[in-house]
Amino acid sequence: MLVLRGGWNEAWFSSLEGFPEAAHDDDADNTSRAFNALLPPQPTTSTTTVTGLI
């Protein structure tokens, strides 16, 4: 993962490093949601239950 260098980096990384013990987890939640939104879609699978077979 690449991170744009900026004045906000130190506060953001500190917030992520404090997860999950930190009082607030907004940065960690939003970072994980953004990361997941950028992932390619996963193929869907389905299962079928067959009954009556020995």
C-alpha positions as CSV (number, residue, x, y, z in Angstrom):
1,M,0.0,0.0,0.0
2,L,1.3,3.5,-0.8
3,V,0.5,6.5,1.3
4,L,0.6,10.0,0.1
5,R,3.1,11.9,2.1
6,G,1.6,14.8,4.0
7,G,1.4,16.6,7.3
8,W,-1.4,14.3,8.4
9,N,0.7,11.1,8.2
10,E,2.0,11.1,11.8
11,A,-1.4,11.5,13.3
12,W,-3.0,8.9,11.0
13,F,-0.3,6.3,11.6
14,S,-0.4,7.0,15.4
15,S,-4.2,6.5,15.3
16,L,-3.8,3.2,13.4
17,E,-1.0,2.0,15.8
18,G,-3.3,2.6,18.8
19,F,-6.0,0.3,17.4
20,P,-7.9,-1.5,19.1
21,E,-7.0,-0.1,22.5
22,A,-7.4,3.5,21.6
23,A,-10.5,5.4,22.7
24,H,-11.6,6.1,19.1
25,D,-11.3,3.7,16.1
26,D,-12.7,5.9,13.3
27,D,-9.4,6.1,11.4
28,A,-8.9,2.3,11.5
29,D,-12.6,1.7,10.5
30,N,-12.4,4.2,7.6
31,T,-9.0,2.9,6.4
32,S,-10.2,-0.7,6.3
33,R,-13.4,0.3,4.5
34,A,-11.4,2.2,1.9
35,F,-8.9,-0.6,1.5
36,N,-11.8,-3.1,1.0
37,A,-13.5,-0.8,-1.5
38,L,-10.4,-0.8,-3.6
39,L,-10.1,-4.6,-3.8
40,P,-11.3,-6.3,-6.9
41,P,-14.7,-8.0,-6.5
42,Q,-14.5,-11.6,-5.2
43,P,-16.3,-14.3,-7.2
44,T,-19.5,-15.4,-5.6
45,T,-20.0,-19.1,-4.7
46,S,-23.0,-21.1,-3.9
47,T,-23.6,-24.4,-2.2
48,T,-26.4,-26.9,-2.8
49,T,-27.6,-29.4,-0.2
50,V,-28.6,-32.7,-1.6
51,T,-30.7,-35.0,0.5
52,G,-31.7,-38.6,0.1
53,L,-28.3,-40.0,-0.9
54,I,-26.7,-42.8,1.0
